[in-house]
Amino acid sequence: MGFSCLLQKMKTKIPRGELWIAGEILKELGLEQTQESLITLSSSIGSDICFLSYTNPIQNLPINSGEMTTLINRADALGLVSGVTVDGPFERTIREHDFWEVIKWFSSDPERLDEQLKKNAELAAIELMAADNAGADVLILCDDIAYNRGLYFSPELFKRILLPLYRRLRNLIKSDKPVGFHSDGNIETIITSLIDEGYSMFSLEPEAMNLLELCRRLPENIVILSGIKAEWLMGPDLEDNEMAAIFRYIDDLKNSCKLILASSCGLSDIRSLKKLQEIYRQLE
């Protein structure tokens, strides 16, 4: 389909897509544990964008195998925009080491922190360039650097330590395709810095940030990949009055920004998938 076509679709409907779909859902639906099954599922539930990854736990893809290109072509044949998510340097570093140990390095061992982040930024760079070359329509750098009240470190440390790495990663992509950013938690203090570096799509956690207020202050070209709260997918079944409030929230968000409807938490089980499908159905 291409991302430009998706932007055109926004004039008549709210596009949809999920960053993460658990393998348990594929199993319960009788689908193979492959990323092609993610494409099949995305198409079957009426998504407009399907997200793939070289390091998806459902199925890892070798960088030089050509498999990503094959999957992107498959998504395109089904009329889906293809997105590829790439874990960022902070995410990779805390996966290798204890979270609190890494946080301490910001003050106790900045040289080791710098070494580890740069090493993992190189790994992210390889995946970003491979995804770009494979023909992905959208690229998303995923680095969980925040919790509900703000960053795990000061905005000043972010700008000095992580932002230069994010700048280099963004600058690797010379085409005009959108490069986005995902983090759990509240990243309001640094989102302008990311926009200034050329990131133009943001997967944000609606429980942690006032998206309506934020969107009114963002440039018009910024796309928000969000709008579905975790409690709607994981909590008890929704009453009619709760569903009406959900649609008012989504409608207000759509009128405040370029919106691709998605959750930040992802789909963890078949129940969350069915609740998502119900929201989709009632939005029609």
Disulfide bonds with the S-S distance in Angstrom:
none
